[in-house]
Amino acid sequence: VTNSLTREREIDYIDLPAGITIRQATLSDRGALIIQWAPEWPESCFQPGWLRAHDYSNTPLPDDGLRVARHWTAGDIAEPPTTDGRDVLTNDDVLESWLQDLAQYGLARLSNVTPEDGMVAEVVRRIGPIRPTNFGFTYDVKITSNPDSNAYTSMALDSHTDLATREYQPGLQFLHCLENSTTGGAGTMVDGFRVVQDIKTENPDVFETLASLEWTFTNRAVDTDYRWLTPLIIHDRDGQLSELRLTGFLRGPLALPFDKTEAAYNAYRYLMEKVRQPEYRLIFDYRPGDLVAYDNRRILHGREAFSSDKGERWLQGCYSERDELRSRLRVLARNHRA
């Protein structure tokens, strides 16, 4: 029994009579299946569309588009998949086009998004809630006099995921370029899933080491102390590739048995040498108005060094979750059918 307003169950399986059986099954004029139960219990009505969707003989299918994503190298895409974002706050078709690319490639860009402070938060809330972190709801990636992250300098950043120090690494990351008149600083993106799949084919022992031995990631500040132990490659309950954790500049001392350390470091070197190969690295410039989104558990992002002697560079970012992407895509698809 489902509440017609909340669409949540009002009773659980345990509330049904023990040993309940079908007393009679009939079809309505419209093809619905009507079940009368024994012992006495209110009859049930199952519409044919619901029965087809939940037929036990169906092959299970992913419900979000992320597992059937297209994995890529730099030779497959010359630029991040791009949608004109001038109307993203008001036009669902623009939003859906962008999010479909994000689900498929793990990377998608909006162009022509008004380069104003706080705009990234407005756009992300079109998808769902923002995930706050110790950096706030949004954060500014610009040079500061007292940086607490390498990101707030002009140095190059190697390909990485963000916040591997957390039990639950953010699923989505967004960077909006408000200003960029400096020299250098091109963005880099690597499809980490493509890299580790190639490693699995080429060197299964290295892959197994990366997927089994735990590394320590740690990040300490005056008011925070984050730490997490995790393999670099993580699978979901079905054995599908789910996550890559690789924040090299936040690696802590290994907490492994001594006889495992050599294999761990050898596997890590193999992975990083692979990630740095040009064939995997997509390189592009951030232009004012560009808003780049990527799956932080799949895509490794970074940047080349830039000169801070002349010009200004200001990116504003925030995080959200894969759940919000899945939810919004389902709602947009449902609205099409309405």
N, C-alpha and C positions, 0 to 999 in steps of 0.2 A: 504494500500500500504506500503510495507516494503522495505527499502533500502537493496539492495543485498549485499553491503559491510559491513555496520554497523549492519544490522539485527534489526534496530530500525524503528519504524513507521515514515512515512513521512507526513501523514495526521492524523487528529483526527476525532472522530465520528461527531463532530460539523461541520466538513468540508463537510460532505455528504449532498446531497439534502434532505430537509425535506420531510417526507412522502415517501421515496424511497421504491419501491416494486419490487417483482420478476416479470419480463416480460416473461422469459422463462428459464426452467431448463432442461439440457440435460446431458447425460453421455458420456464421451469420450471413445475411444477404450480401454483405460487402466483403466477405472473405475473411473476416476476423475469426480467430479460434476462441471459442467460449468453453471454459473448463469449469465443471461443477465438482466439488471436492467431497471426500468422505474422510473423517467425520465432518459434520456440517461446518462449512466455512464459506464466507462470501465468495461468489464466483469470480473468476478472472477472465479478462478479455485481452487477447494478444493480437495486435494488428499485423498484417502480413509483412509489411516493411520491417517491422521490429524483428519478426521471426527470421526473415532472410538475413538481416544484419548479424544476428546472434546464433545462427545455425552452427551447431558443434562441428559440422564437417568443413566449415570455412578454414582456409589457411590463415593463421594469424598475420596481420599486417601492421606495420608501424603506423601510429596515429598522428605523427607530427612532422614527417618529412625530413627529420634530421638523420635518421639511420640510412636513408637512401641518398644521402648527400653526394654531390659530385666532388671528388678529391682532385686536386689540381697541382700542377707545377707552374713555374713562371712562363714556361713555353705555351701553356694552355690559355692564359689570360694576360693581356698586356697591361691592363689597368684593373683596379677594383670594379666589379659590376656596379654601374652607376645609374641612378634615377634622378631626374630633376626634382629637387625638393622644395621649390617655391611654394607649393600648395600642400605640403605634407601635413600641416596642422588642420586642414579643413577637408581634404580630399582623400577618401578611403582607398580609391584606386591607386593613388601615389603611394600611400602607406603600404598597401598590400604588395605592390611591385617590389618595393624596397625590402620588405620582410621576406618575401619569397626568395629573393637573391641571398639574403642572409642565411636562411634555412638551408639553401642548396649549396652555397659556396663557403659558408662560414664567414663571409666577408662581403660587405655591401656598402656603397657610398651614396650619400645624397649630395648633390651640388646645389649651389644657389640658396642655401639656408641662411637667413639673415644673420650676419656675424655680430650678434649682440650678447652681452653677458647674460647668462641664464637661459639662453635659447635651447641649449642641449637638454636641459631638464624638461622644458616644455615638449620637445619632440619625443623624448623617451617616455614621458607620461602618456603619450598617445598609444604606447604599447602596453604599459602597465607600471606598477610601482617601481621607484628607484631603490636600489639597495644601498643604504648608507654604509660607510666604512669609517675607520679612524681618520680618513682624509675628508670626511663630510659627505653631504649628499652630492655635491659636485666638487671638483678640484681643478686648480689652475696649473697647467704645465707651462711654466715660464722660469727664467733664471731668477733665483733669489740669492740674497747675500748670505743666508744661513740655511742652506738646503738640508732637508732630512731625507732626500732621495736623490739618486743619480739622475732621475728624470728632470730635476730642477737645476741642471747644469747644461752646458753646451756639449758635453761629451757624447760620443757614440754610445748607443745602447744595443747590446747584442740581442738576438731574437729570444723572446721569453714570453711566459704567461705571467699575469699579475696575481699577486697575493696567494702564492703557493703555501704561504705560512698559515693559511686558514683551513679549518676542518672542511669548510664548504667554499671552495674557490668560486668566485663570481662567474656566472655563466656567460654573461654578455658585457662587453665594454664598448664605450662610445667616446670618440674624440672629435670635437668641433673646432675647426680652425677659425679663430677670430681675427688673427693678424699674423702675417709672415712676410717680412721684408728682409730677412737675413739671408746669408749665403750658405748653401749646404742644407743639411738636416732632412734629406729625403726620408720618407717613411719606408719601412720594409715590412713585409708580411710573408709568412711561410705556412703552408698547410701542414701542420704537424702530423695529422693523421696520414697524409700521403707519405711523409718521411718514415714514420714507424711501420707502415705497411710494407714499404720497400725494404726496411731493415729486417722485418719478419721473413721476407722471401730470401734475402741475401745471407742473413746470418741469424738463424733461429736461436742460437745460444745467447747472443747478445740481446735479442728481443726478450727472451725469457728472464734474463738477468734484470733488464730494465723494468719488467712487469712484476718482479717478485721482491727484489731487495729494496729496503726502505732508506730513503734519504731524509735528512733533517733540514727543514727550512725554518728560519728564525728571523724576526725583525723586532728590535727593541728600541724604545724611545723613553722619554721621561715618564709618560703616563700610560704606556702600553708595552706589552711583552707577549708577542704572538709566536707560537711555535707549533709545528706539525711534522709528523713522520709519515712518509708516504712513498710508495713506488712512483717512478716517473711516468709509467704507463698504467692506466687503470681500465678495467673492463667492467661492464654492467653485469647484472645477474644472468643475462642470456649469453655471456661470453663475447659480446660485441664491444668494440673499441669505444670507450666512453669519454676518456679524459687523458690529457697530457699535462703534467706539472713540470715546469721548467723555469724557475726564477733563479738563474745562476748566481746573481749578485746577492741573493738571500740564503745561499746554502750555508748551513751550520756544520760543525764537525760531525763526521759519520758516527752513527751509533750502531755499528755492525760488529759481529764477531771478526776477529783479526783475519781469519782465513777467508773471509768473504770480501775484504776491502780491495784487493787487487782486481778481482773480477768486476767489482762495482765501478772502480775508476776506469778500467779498460772499456766497459760498456758505455760509460758517460762520455769518454773521449770519442768513441765511435759515433755516438748520437750527435754530439756537437759538431764534429767534422762533417757529418752528413747535412746537418741543418745549415751550415755555412756554405755549402756548395751553391754556386750561382744558379744552377738549374731550378732550385727550389724557391729562390728569393725574388719575390715581386717587389719592385722598387718604384715609388711614385712620389710626387710632390703634394704637400698640403697647400691648398689655395684657400684664401679667405672665403668662407661660405661652405667649404667642404665639411661634411659630417660623416665620419667613417665609423661603421659598426662592425664588430667581429665577435666570434665565439671564442671566449677567453679560455675555454678548455680544449680547444682544437687548434686555433690559429696562434702562431708565435709572432709577436709584433716587436718592432725595434725602430731604430733610426740611425742615420749616419750623423757624424759630428757636424756642427755648424759654427760659423763665426759669429761671435756676439759683439764684435767691434762696431758694427754698423747695422741698423735696422732693429726691428722688434719681432718677437715670436711669442704667440700666445695661443695655446690650445686649451680648451676646457673640456673636462671629461666627467663621466659618471659610469656607474655599473647598474645592471639589472640581471635578470635570470632567464635561463632557457625556458622555464615554465611560462613566463610572460609572453615570450615569442610564440610558443605553441598555442597558448590560450587565445592570443589576438588573431592568429591565423585561422583558428577554428571559428571564431566569432565572425571574422570577415567572410569566410566561406559560407557560413550559415546565413549571413545577411544577403548573400547573392541568391540563395535558394528561396528566401522569403518572398 
